[in-house]
């Protein structure tokens, strides 16, 4: 997915990132974007970091791909080959 590649392959604070489309409560049959983020060591989980990630996304992504929710986690579930386990993440 181009969205994930742009966000976590280039943006310095992000170690891993998963993107998910969630039902939009304001518009039926549309979705909002949620980012699950694991930060690299040395970066703090605070509003400034979230704002920095959002600013980076605004500069590099189309408006409809921008996250409405950014969830920063201490760890993300990985599958046996080291990729983010999307099924476990959504439980």
Phi, psi and omega in degrees: 000125182301324182303309180296319182299315180297315187289305189263350175276343185241322187285122189305316185290342190268120175276309178220151180211139173233142180245143180219142173265125179248152178302135179277118181292340182269339182220114179295152181060027172225167184232158170246155183264135174240133174257131168258125188233137169247122182275151173290159177302142178096350178254142184259147175277094179213176183295329178295318178295317178298318179296322178296316178297316179296318179298317178298316179298318180298325180283342189235353184235156173294153185304321183288348178265357183290139180287137172267337180230131173237115179252114179264127185240157176283336176204151176241142181292135180245148175273185186295338179260008173091006176267160179297129178278096186298321180295315180292327181295323186273000179280000000 
